[in-house]
Structure formats: structure tokens, C-alpha cells
């Protein structure tokens, strides 16, 4: 068994953090006041942590492809990300929060059973 799938709880927590951050920076209050999230963005440290987390997340998902019992979860995460990204690129600012929330929730729905399956194989 490949131990890389045991990191699923870490990325589940990261996904929940992303949902919180997206609400904070692209949330209803910012949309109501007409704010552009690109102008107010997070601090440099938060931006670095977020970007590094996304890069590690992507590498981890690619690593999951080598784990037989986790391969289907990796493909599902890749599909959710690809579909979510394509929708986000083509929708207006008012719909971004909805798309980010649905996309994040779908990834949480994939990561939750992956966590259970990975830890039950111990």
C-alpha cells in the first residue's frame, strides 16, 4: 500500500480552509459592495501559503494515481477541478462564489471517503 493516500485528511482540511477563504475574499459582502477581490486580496503570506498549498495538492493528486485503491478518487478530483476551472473562467464575478462553493463541496465529497478508505486499509 502506498502511504500517500494517508495525507487525505490534511488536504481535506486545506479544502475547507479554501472554502472559508473564498467566502472571505469573494463573499456576499464583497459582491454587495461592488468590491473586486483582485484589488483587496489576501496578505502576501496568505497568498504564498495558498499557492504553495494548491501546488502541493496538485502534486499529491498526481501521486494518488500510483495508488490502486485511490486512483478513482484522484481521477474524480482532477475531473472536479477541470470542470470547476472551466466554469469559473467563463462566469461573471457574481457567480464565482457559487461555483467555488459547489466545486469545493464536490472535492470535500471526494476527499471524505478517500480518507475513510485510506485509513481503514491500515
Residue, then its C-alpha position, 0 to 999 in steps of 0.5 A: x500500500x502506498x502511504x500517500x493516500x494517508x495525507x487525505x485528511x490534511x488536504x481535506x482540511x486545506x479544502x475547507x480552509x479554501x472554502x472559508x477563504x473564498x467566502x472571505x475574499x469573494x463573499x456576499x459582502x464583497x459582491x454587495x459592495x461592488x468590491x473586486x477581490x483582485x484589488x483587496x486580496x489576501x496578505x502576501x503570506x496568505x497568498x504564498x501559503x495558498x499557492x504553495x498549498x494548491x501546488x502541493x495538492x496538485x502534486x499529491x493528486x498526481x501521486x494518488x494515481x500510483x495508488x490502486x485503491x485511490x486512483x478513482x478518487x484522484x481521477x474524480x478530483x482532477x475531473x472536479x477541478x477541470x470542470x470547476x476551472x472551466x466554469x469559473x473562467x467563463x462566469x461573471x464575478x457574481x457567480x464565482x462564489x457559487x461555483x467555488x462553493x459547489x466545486x469545493x463541496x464536490x472535492x470535500x465529497x471526494x476527499x471524505x471517503x478517500x480518507x475513510x478508505x485510506x485509513x481503514x486499509x491500515 
